[in-house]
Every structure is written in C-alpha cells, then in structure tokens.
Amino acid sequence: MEAVKLIGTAVAMLIGLILTPVVALATETATGNSSVASISGLKSIIELVPYIYVFVIIGAGLLTMYAFYKD
C-alpha cells in the first residue's frame, strides 16, 4: 500500500511539472499585455508566478512523501 502512495505522489508531481510550460506561457502572455506594463512592479510580480508554481508543486510532493513515511 505504501508503494501506491509513493507512486501516486510521484505521478501528481510529474503532472504538475508537465503543466509548467502552460503556466510559463500564460505568464509571458500576461506580461506582454500593455495594461500590465503600465502598472509599476506588477510585471515583476507576475514574472515570479512560474517559479512559485514549481516550488509549490515540488514542496507539496515532498511534504506528502514525508507525511506518508514519517512513521
């Protein structure tokens, strides 16, 4: 049963990381918008979204694995 949890967590992380280019493309589209460029600092914050997404996906996966195997 433990192997199923590990494989499920790994698959969830893999799916999340496969979707990373979609997040990056959406971020690129958003930063190219002229209304976003006119607001000071907003473009810099939006450019951080892909990095935050990747860290959250990896962090959630690692925390889930830790929670399954901490016993």
Order of alpha helices (4+ residues) and beta strands (2+ residues): alpha-alpha-alpha-alpha-alpha
